[in-house]
Amino acid sequence: MTGPSREIRWRLEGAIVDDEGIAPGYLRLDASGRIVERGQRGTAGPGPGGERRVRGIVLPWGVNGHTHLADGVYLREPPPLSLAQLVAPPGGLKHRLLAETPDPVKARSIRGSLHAMARAGVAGVVDFREEGIRGVRILREAARGLPLRVWALGRPSTTPTSVEELSALLKEADGLGLSSVRDLPPGEDRRLASACRSGHRLLALHASEGVREELGPILRLKPDLLVHLCKASAGDLDDVRRARVGVAVCPRSNALFRRFPPLAALEAREIPFLLGTDNAMFGAPDLFREMEFAYLSARSRGEPVRPETLVRAVFVNPWNVLGDPRQASLVPGSPAGTILLRLPIEDPAYQIVARASPGKLFVPPRPGPFP
């Protein structure tokens, strides 16, 4: 027999944003948060008793496409150093801080960032986790019990890494998150890529962040995700499109060092990019701020990008690029969770980019945990 709690229903109505695009309509959810009906605006029949109606812009949960969350142990203004002096291994400021900080302190800092993202409509995080196997375990412990899917991309603690460490790391992690291939000994990039492919793990790496790198050898590694591409040429981006490789861009952290990801060029080539908030020492892991900054900075440089493109970069593209497309599809039977932004539904993509904040969120229950 259905208990009283099962009679509770939500009707989310206004504008629906998902993998199919943006359209007016409504969703009905059962008490567990599962979508049981979708229709066009104005076509719904009478709802069951106790149905709660909420109006606004309806979306899947978002994904932060690139983070270094452990860097959040340093929450002061970064000193006036170059990017290499701040973050490059092994002697950059962040690596010295990570080595000096007790593991429980790092775990608390990471968990605080994950909590903040979960409260802001984020259900997935792609984190580049240094410190080898120990670093991945710190991240896993920090995420325990939280309603997020964390793609933990580890990095070997030594270079070249031993067969034993690489094997153990890929058992603990979802894949490898590497710095530039220029930081690796000759042939090490191919060995690490081969290990990822044979172990069915993700391969992600930074590329053309501060200087242009030849992308041909990098693309031959068959990466799943490239990060930054601020200095990539038009021809490089054409190669990325042909290779069908996902890209993660981090406009706010790049701007600190007078670098700008090629958002308009990625959009023109229909390359499905993700937005990430990058190093937690540089700014809060807030994707609403990231979208707004990306839109304003691109427009101010005369290289505008459509709000719809930036919305997809948070709420749709990541699920597709990372292999879980059903999470981006708001239809009955989908496992996707939903969020609603209490914003005007006219020009919804612009409303999200320009006016969204955690305070505007209505969050029904999720239909179930991530696998």
N, C-alpha and C positions, 0 to 999 in steps of 0.2 A: 504494500500500500504506500502511496506517495505521502510523505510527511508534510507538515505545514511549510517547512523551509524550502521544499521543492516548488512551492507555488509562487515564490518570489521570481519575478521576471524583470528584465530591463529592456527598454526600447531606446536605442541610440539612434538619433535621427539628425539629418542635416546634410553634410557632405561626407562621402566615404572616399578615403584615399587608400589604395592598395595596389597590387601588382597590375591590375587592369587599368589603372589610371585614377581619375578624379570624377565623381559623378554624384548627383543628389540621390538620396535614398535613406533607408533605415536598416538597422539590424535588430533582431530580437535575440536575447541571450537567456539561457536557462540559469538556474541558481548557481551552477558550477562555472558560469562564464562561457559556456560553449554556445557557438552561433547555431540557432535553430531555424532562423528565417532571415532572408534578405529580400528587400523589395524596393521599388521606386517610391519616391516621396509621394504620400497621399494615397497609396494603394493598399495600405494595411487595413485589415479588418479590426474589429474591436479586440483589444488585448484582454488577457485574463485578469481577474481581480487581483489588485495589488501590484500591477505592472507599473514600474517607475519609468517615466520618460525623461530623457536627458538630451538636450539639443546642443549641437556644436559640430566639430570636425572629428570624424572617427578614423583611427589609424591602427595598423598593427604596432606592436611594440618595436622600439628602435634598437639599433646596434651601434656601439662605439667601435669604429673600424680599426683603430690603432691607438694603443696606450702603452705607457711604461708606468704603471701605477705605483710601483715601489718607490719611485723618485719623489713621491709625495712626503717622504720623511723630511724633505727640505721645503719649507713653506714660506721662506723669505724671498725678497726680490733677488733674482739671480745676479751675481756680480758681473761687472762689465768685461766678460771674457768672450772669446770666440766660442762657437758651437763645439769645436773639437776640444777646447780646454774644459768645457762644461760636461760633455757627455761621451767623448771618445774613449774606448778602452785602450789600455788598462788604467791609465793615470788620470782620466778626467774627474772633475769634481764629483759627479754622481757616483762613480765607481769607488772613490775613496769614502764617500758617505755610506754607501751600501756596505762596504767592508767594516766600517766602524759601528754600524747600527745593529743592536741585538735583533735577532729574528722575530721575537714577539712584538717589538715596536714596529717593524716593517709590516707584519701581518695586521696589526691594528690600523695602520695607515691605509693599507690596501682595502681593508674591510670598510673603513669609513668612506672611501671613494666609491666602492661598490654599492653601499647603502644609498649614497647620494644619487647615483645613477638610477637605481631601482625606483627611488621616489620620483624620478623625473621621466618615467616612461621608457626606460632602457631595460631590455631583457637579454642583451648579448654584448660581450666585450671580447675584443681580440687583443690580448696582452702579450707584449714581447718581454719575457721574463729572463733576466740575466741570472747569474750565479748557479748555473748548472742544475743538477737534479734537486739540490736543496732549494733553489729559487722557485722551481715549479711546485714543490711541496708547500712552501710558504704561501704561494698564491692559492693552491687548492684548500689549504686550511682556512685562509681568510674568507674564501667564498662559501665555505660549508654552511648549508641551510638557507642560503639566500636564493631568491627567485630569479636567478640569472643563469644564462649559459655562458661559461667562460671558456674561450678557446685559449688555452695556455700554450704559448709558443716558446719553447725553451731555447737556451743557447749554451753550448758546451762551455765548461769552465776553463778548458785548456785548448790551445790550438798548436798543432793539430790534435784533435781529440782521439782518445784511444777507442778501439773497437768496443771495449767493455762499457765505457761511459756512454758512448753514442747509443748503444743498444738499450741500456738502462734508461737513458733520457727519453728515448722515443716510446718506451713503455709507459712512462709517467706523463708525458706531454701529448698535446694534440698535433704537434709538429715542431718545426724549428722556425724561430724568428731571428734572422741574422742581420748583422750590420752589413756594410758594403762588401762586395766580394773582393775589393781591393785590400781589405784587412785580413784576408785569408792567404795561407801559403798556396803555391801553385798546385792545382789539382784537388785541393781540399773542397772547393765548392762543388765539384762534380761528385765527389765521394759522399758529401752530405746530402746532395740532391738525390742521389741514387738510393741512399738509405731511407729517405722520406718516401720515395715512390714505392719501394719494395715493402715498406711497412704501412702503406696506405695512410700516410700522415701528410699534413699540410707543410708547404715550404713557402715562407714569406721572407722578404729581405728589402732593406733600404736600397734605393738606386737613384743616382743623379740628384742627390739632395743639394750639395754645395757646389759640385762641379759636374759637368756632363760626363757620363760613363758610356762606353760602347755597350749598347743593349743586346746586340746579337748574341754574344757569349752568355749573357744573363738569361735571355729568353730560351736558349738551348737547354738550360737547366730545368725547364718546364715548371716555373714557379706558379703557385696559386695566387699570390698577391705580391705586388710591388708597392713600396711606400715612398711617397714624396714626388719624385720626377720633376722637381722644380726647374732643373736645368736641361730637361729632355728637349730634343729638337723636334720639329714637325715630323721628320722622317722616323725618329724614334717612336713617336706616338702612333704613326701608321703601322709600325712593326708590332707594337703592343696590341693594337686593334686586330691585326691579322692573327696574332697568337691567342687572342681571346683570353687575355690575362686580366684579372681584376686589379684595380689600383686603389690605394688608400691615400688620402690627402689630408693635411693638417694645417689649414690656413693660419690659425692664430699663432702656433708655435713657430711656423716658418717665417711669419712676418717679423718676429723678434730679431731675426737675422737678415732682414731685407731680402727674403726669398718668398716667391709666390708660386703656388702650384698652378698649372695651366688649366684652370677650370673650364674656360670657354673652349679651348682646343679639345679637351676630353669630351665635352658635351657635343661639339660639332662632329666628332668621330663616333659618337654613341658608345663610348667606352664606359662601362658601368662602374663608376668610382664610388668609394665609401668615404665618409667623413670620420676623422678620428681626432682626439684631443691631445694625443702625443704625451710628452713628458709631464707628469703631474707636478713637477717643480715649477713649470712655466705657467700653469693655469689650471683652473678647476675642470674636471671632466664633465663639462656642461655642453651638450650637443645643441641646445637652443641658442646659446651664445655663439657656438661654432657656425651654425647656419647663418645667423644674422651677420656675423663678421665676414663670412665668405661672400655673401651677397653684396654687402656694402663695399668691401675692398675691391672686388672684381669690377663692380660698376664704377668706382672712383678711378680705376686705372684704364677705363675705356674698354674693358673686356668683359662685358656683362654676361651673367649666367642666369638662366631662368629659375625662379623660385621652385618650380616643379622638379627641376633637376636636383636641387639641393635636398628637397624633401625625400625624393627617392633614394638619395645617397645615405640617408639615415634609416628610413623605414622599410625600404623594399630591396635595394641592390644588395645589401649585406647578406640577407637570407639566401638570395639566389647565388651569389658568388661563393658563399661558404657551404652550399650544398643542402639547404633546408628550405626550399622555395615555398612549401605549404604554409610556413609561418608568415608569409607576406600576402596571403590570399584570404580575404575576409568573406568566406562563403560557408554555407552549412556543411558540416562534416570536416571542416578544416581544424587542425589543432591550434590555429593561431589565437593568441590572446589579443584583446582590443584595449585601446585607450581612447579617451575623448578629450579634446581641448575645447573648453567653453569659450569659443571665439565666434565672431560673425562668420557666416558661411559664404558670404560673397568674396570671390577671389581667394579661395581657401589656402592655396599654396603660399601666397604672399602673407596671409594672416599668420601662418605657422612660422615663416621665416622672420617676420618683422615683430610679431607680438606674442609669441608663445612663451610660456614660463611654467615651471612646476606648479605654481599657484593656480594655473588655469586647468589643471588636469582633473578629470574624473576617471577613476580606475576601477572597472568591475573586477570580479575574481578572475584569475587565470583558469583556463579549462583543465590544466594539469601540469605537472613538472616537466622540465626538459629531460630528454633521455641522457 
